[in-house]
Amino acid sequence: MNALSEQILSELRHLLSEMSDGGSVGPSVYDTARALQFDGKVTGRHEAYAWLIAQQQADGGWGGADFPLFRHAPTWAALLALQRADPLPGAADAVQAAIRFLERQPDPYAHAVPEDAPIGAELILPQLCDEAASLLGALAFPRHPALLPLRQARLVKLGAVATLPSGHPLLHSWEAWGASPATACPDDDGSIGISPAATAAWRAHAVTQGRTPQVGRTDGYLQAASRATRTGIEGVVPNVWPINVFEPCWSLYTLHLAGLFAHPALAEAVQVIIAQLDARLGVRGLGPALHFAADADDTAVALCVLRLAGRDPAVDALRHFETGELFVTFPGERNASVSTNIHALHALRMLGKPAAGTSAYVEANRNPHGLWDNEKWHVSWLYPTAHAVAALAQGNPQWRDERALAALLQAQRDDGGWGAGRASTFEETAYALFALHVMDGTEEPAGRRGIAQAVARALKWMLACHVAHSLPQTPLWIGKELYCPTRVVRVAELAGLWLALRWGRHVLAEGTGAGP
């Protein structure tokens, strides 16, 4: 056990030390398909097309069957890309299977727009539908009618703006509405809205219209984004990149949830990141990347980790996003994020600021079981639940929540793990452990024994699944489709395992349900 703990700390130290390369993000079907389609060349892209075909599920769609809401964009995009690559082995069969899949799928946007709809759905999905209809004729595809008024309203707003400033949130979906390269300009990394799909679309339009001075920068960006997927396949790109603020912020926040933030073995790597965040945090806050618009979520988590490191950051950067009693992630967003408000609550409490309204909002957004599952940035209820428990307990040593604890323990699977889909995942099991770690501190002995038994079962499952230096593969984070920020998730996995190991040692040593 001690040897494994040391190995975990070593791997965590290595991950933290790598976080100066823009970030590591798993490959995206949607963005890869869009980039291939906008590139227009099949020659020299055979490996990327083969990768795309290999991601198709047995039912003909792309994306995991556990979360059907997030399958439409990647399936539409893959269908349109492969429809132009007919001579490639397997392409024609993949197209036919995709058509059958889409014709069978219920339309989740027939009457309303779900709260956790993918990013940019109102712009992206109608545009993909129209493109498919023009290429394939009037097949019985879902048409997403509830999105159409939202799309029209967005287009009217965009039509009134000649050029959006670099890093504007709407640039992230430029591929779904942009036609003139003059409406956007590549940022200092060469991206349009930190989106490979948007960048590939802008590049294609720029080449067609003879506006080529900055095309080289977009080429460099797309190549760097492809490397970030760790697939080794040129042309396979992630859903979002870079994430050079989000990745270190969330990683350090996760270390705190596991009780690892101040661990001596990680101190040097943590302090390097803290110094960078401290230098980067301005009066307007921080966004997921250096050249993207600031948002409440990244700003709040940055405030948390800076405060944990002994800094005294100004809360004014977060107040920019306050509207009434809640915080918006980005101004003008379609619906508020529960986890953004959870993180704002955590930051306000850490900084000793009033937070009654935000606390009430977080409490009001539970489900009937006392958990949090109405979230727009992560598909699993375990993510906002773990963070909400930490935020609500911050500065309140007597905080207890028997209803949430009972629901969390009941949700543990027979194999010892947790998961919102049909199987347990390492990431979600770690989130469950983070929540139980907080709850254990104020429980009575009988409750602590129940928690200790759950942790022991989780540890057994995690030990059976753990592979050193293995990058996670399961996409649970919500973008234009589900994606996996691999280092962020790996830090959570390792921190959860380290916590369970330490917990188990204390239980064995004390012979009771005592926590770490």
N, C-alpha and C positions, 0 to 999 in steps of 0.2 A: 504493500500500500504506500509506504513512504517513497519507494522508487517511482511509483506511478505519479504520485503527487509532484515529485521533482520533474518528471518528464512533462507533466501538464504545464507547470510553471515555465519550463524551458520553451515549450511550444508557444505559450502565450507571449513570452518575451520576444520571441522571433516574429510573431504576427504583428505585435505593436511596433517593432522596429522597421517593418516593411511599409508602414502606412504613409509613405511620402511619394508613392508612385501613381497617385490618382485614385487608387482603390481597386478592389477585386470584385467582379460581379459575374455571375453565371451567364451563360449564353441565352439569348432571346430568340424565340421562333419569330415573333412579330417583327422585331427590328431587323433580323437577318433577312427575312423574306422581303421586307420593304426595301432594304438596301440592295438586294439582288435585283429586284424589279426595277428600281430607279437606275441602277448601273446599266441594265439592258443587255449586257454581254453574258452569254453562257460559256463561251470559250474562256478557259483559265479559271473558271469558278466551279468546276465540276465537284470538287471536294465539299464546298459549301452547300451546293445543291443536294449532294448525297447526304450531308448531315441533316439538312432540312427534311428530306424524305424519311430518314431514319427516326425522326422525332414523332412521326405520325402514330397515333394510337390505333389499336385494333378496330375501334369503331369508326375510324375514318377522320376523326377530328384531331386537333392538336391541343395540348394542355391537359392537365390531370382531370380525370372524371369525377374526383371528389368535389371539385369546385366549378360547376358548369358555367357559372356567370362569366368566368374568365377565359372561356374557350373560343368565343366568337371572333375576337380580334386576331389571334394567331391563326385560326383556321381560315378566315377570309384572306388574310395576308399571304399565307402559304399557298392557298389555292390560286391566287392571282399571280404569284411568282412562278409557280410550277406550270401554270397554263401556258406560259411563254417558253418553257423549257421542255417542250414535248419530246424532242429526240432523246433526252437523257433517259437511261434505264430506270424504270420505275416511276417516272414522272406522270405519264398518262394514267396509270393505275391509281396513283395517289390522288390525282385530280378527280377521277370518277368517284373514289371513296369519299373524298371531301364533299363533293356535291350531294351524295346520298346522306352523309352526316348532317349537313346543314338543312336539307329538306325535312329531316326527321326531328330536328331540334325545336322544342318549345321556345317561343320568343320571350325572353325575360323583360323586354321593353315594349310589350304589346300595349300595356295600359298605364305603366308608371316606371319611374327610374329608381332602381334599388339604391339604398343609402351607400352601399359599398361598391358601387359601380366602378369599373376600371378608370384610370386617369384618362381624361380626354374622350370618354366614350361618346359624348354628344357630338363631337366633331369627327371622330375617327370612324365609328361604325356606319353612319349613314353614307359617308364618302366611299367606304369599301363596298357597301351594298350597291350604290349607283355604278361603281366601276365594274362590279361583277355582272350587273344587269346588262350593261352595254356590251360586255364581252361574251356572255353566255346566254343571253336571251331571258325571257320571262319565266324562269324556273320558280318553283314554289319555295323560295328562300324566305327566312324571317326578314322583315323589313324595318323593325325597331321604330314603330311610329311615335312612341312617347319621347324619343330623342329629337324628333324633327323640330319642334318649336324651340328647344334649347339650342340646337345648332343654328337655326335662323337668327336667334337673338345674338348669339356669339358673332356670327358673320356680319350682322349689322354693326355691332360694336367695333369689330376689326376693320370694317370698311371705312370707318371714320378716322382711322389712324394711318398715316402715310408710312411710318417706320416705327417698329417697336424697339425700345432700347435693348441692348444686349443683355441677356439673362432674364428677360421678362418671362413669367410662367407660361404664357400662351405660346411662346416659341417652342416649348417642349413638344407641341403637337403641330408644328408648322407643316409637316407633310400632309396633314388633313385639310388645310385651308390655304396654304401659301401657293402663289403662282408666280409672283414677281420677286426676284432676288432682292429688289430694292426695299422690300418690307422688313428685311432682317439683315444682320451682319454677323459673320462669325466672331465669336468671342476670342479671348487671348489664347485659348486652347485649340481654336479652330472649329468649335462646335456651334451648332444652332440649338440653343436651349438644352445643352447637355444630353442631347438625344441623337443616337446614331441614325434613326429613321428620318428625323427632321433634317439632319445634316446631309444625308444622302440625297434627300429630295431637293434641298436647296442647291446642292452641287449640280444635280442633273439640270435644273432650271437655269443655273448660271452658265453652264456649258452651252446649252441650247440657245440662250439669248446673248452669247458672246461676252458675258461678264466674267472673265476668267482670272483676274489678278489674284483672287483669294482662294481659288480652287485648290492650289497646292497645300494650303493650310488645312482645308477640310480633308484632303487625302491623308495628311499626317495624323489628323484627329481620328479618322476611321481606322487607320492601321493601329494606333495606340489603343483605341477602344477594343479592337479585336484581340489584341494581346491580353487585355484585362480579363477575358473570359477563360484563359488558360486552356483553351481547346487545341491551340496550335494550328487552327484552320483559318487561313486568311479569308475574310469576308463574313465569318461568324462573329456577330457583335452582341453586346449586352443591351438591356432595356434602358439603362441610364448610365452615363459615365461622363466625367469623373464624379466621384463621391468623396472628395478629399476633405470635406468637413463632416459629413454624416458618418462616414466610416470610423474615424477616431473618436468622435463624440459618443456614438452609441456603444462603442467598445469599452470606453472608460466608464460609462454609465452602468453597463452590464457588470463590470468588475465590482462596482459598488454594491450592486444587488446581491452579489455572491460573497461580499465581505473581503474582496481581494484588492480593493483600490489602493490601500496603503501597504500592501505586502512588500517587504524589503526586496524580494527577488525581482519585482517589477518596477521598482521605484525609478530607476534611471530612464527606462523607456516611457513611463508615465509622465515624468517631468518634461521630457522633450516635447511630447504632444501638448501638455498644458501650456508650455511657453509659446507654442505656435498658436493655440487657440486664444490665448490671452492677447497676443499681438494682432490677431485677425478680428476679434470682436469689436465692432464699431458701434456707433450710436444707433444705427439702423438694424443691428443684429446680424445674424449669419444665416446663410442658406445651405443646401446640401453640398454645394461646391463653391469654390472661391468666386467664380464668375457667373453665379446664378443668383436670382433675387433672394433676399432674406425672407425667412418665414418664422412663424412662432414656434414650430416644433424644434427645429435645429437650434434656434436661439435659446429656448428654455433648457434643452439638454446641455448646451454649452454652459449656461449659467450654473446648472447643477454641478457639473464636473469641475468648473473653476472654483466654485465655493468649497467643494470637497477638498480641493488642493490648497485651501487656505487663502485664496484670493477673495477680493471683495468687489465683484463686478456690479455695475449699476443696473438696476432693474428697468431703467428707462427703455432699454433696447427691446424688452418684451412688451412694454405698454403700448408700443406702436400698433400691436395686433389685437388690442383689447376693444371689444365692442359690447357694451353693456356688461353682462355678467359672464361672458365667455370670450375665448380667444379664437380668432380665425387663423388658420394656417397661412393662407395667402389672402390678401384683400380680394373680394369679389368671388370667392370660391362658392361652389354650388351648395355645399352643406358642410357643417362644422365637423371636426374630427374629435372623437372622444379622447384618443391618446394624446393629441396635441394639448388638450385641456388638462389631462392628467399630468403631463410634463410641466405645463405652466404652473399647476398647483404645487408640484414638487419643488420647482424653482422658487416660487413665492415663499413657501414655508421654510426652505433652506435659508433664504435671505431675510427671514423674519418679517415679511410683509403681510398685510391683510389679504386674506384669500377666501372669505366666507362665500362669496358668490360663485367662485370657481369650484370650491368644495361642494357646494350644493348642486352644481351642474354635474359634477362627476358622480355624486351619489345618485342623482336622478336618472342617470343613464345606465343603470344596472338592468339585467333581465330578471324575470321572476325568481330565479335561483340565487340572486345576489351577486352574479358575476357580470363581467363586461364583455359583450359580444357584438356591439354595434360600432364597428371600426372600419375606417376607410383606407388605412395604410398597411394593414396586416390581416390576413384572412383567418387567423386563429384567435379565438377568444382568450387563449392563455397569455398572449402577448399583452393586451391592455389590462388583463386581470392582474398579472404580476406587477406591472408598473403602477396600477391604481392602489394596490395593497401597500406598496412602498411609499407612495405619495400621501395616502391617508394616515399612515402610521408615523410619518415624519413629524418630529417634535411632539409626539403624543405617546409617551411610553406606556400608557394604559389602554391603547387602542386595541379593540378586539372585534371580531366579526364572525360569530358562530355560523351564520347562514352561509357565508362565502366559504368558510373552512369546510363545512359539511359537503357543500356542492363540489368543491375541489377534490376532496378525498373520494367522493363517490364517482367522480369522473375518471379516476385512475383505471386503466385497463388491466385485464387479467395478466398481461405480460409484464406489468409493472411500469409501463410508460404512459404518457398522455398524448393525445392527438385530436385535432378537430376533424380530420378526415377518417378514412377507414383503417388507418394504421397509426401506431405510435411513431413519433419522430423525436430525435435527440434534442432538437431545438425547443420543441414545445415541452418536453419533459424538464428541461432546464428551467423554463419559465415557471412551471409548477413548483419546482424546488425553491426558486427565489421567493415566491409567495409564501410557501410553507415556512421558510426560514424566518420571515418577518412574523408570521402568526405564532410560531413556536415560542417566541420570546415572552408572550403574555398569557399563554395557555396554562390551565390547571394541569396537574400531573397526569390525569387520565387522558386529557386531550393531547398532551405531549407524547404519551405512549402511542396513541393512534397515529400521530404524525410520524413518529420514529419508525413505526411498522411500514408506513407508506414509503418513507425514504429508503428503508432497507430493500424493499421490493424494487424501487426505482434504480437503486445502485446496482442491484444484480442484473437488471436489464441493460443498463448503460455499460457495465463492464463487458457484457457479452457483445455489445455493438461497437465498442470503442476500437478505433484503429488510429494509431499515431499519425499525425500529419496528413490526415485524410480531409479533403475539401468537401463540404456538404453539397448535396445535389438538389434537395427538395425545395422548390420555389413556393414560398408562403407570403412574400411581401407583395403588396398591391402596387403595380405600375400600370402600364397599358395592358399588360397581362401579368400573371404572377411571376415573380423573379426572385433570385437568391443573391443577396449581397454576401458573398462567400466568407470574407474575413469576419464581418459582423456576426454572422451566424456561428462560425467556428469558435469565436471568442465565447459566445453564449454556451455552446456545447461543452467546451472545456471548463468554463467557470462553473457550470452546473455539476459536472462530474467531480471537480475539485471539492465543491461544497458537499456533495453527497459522501465523498470519501472521508472528509474531515468530520462530518456529522456521525458517520458510522463508527469512527474511532472513539468519539466521545461516548456514544451509546454503549459500546463494548466496555469502555473503561469504567463507566459509572453504573452500568447494569440497569439503567432507567431510561426514560424517554427524554433525557436532557439533550438540548440542542447544542450546536457548536458555539 
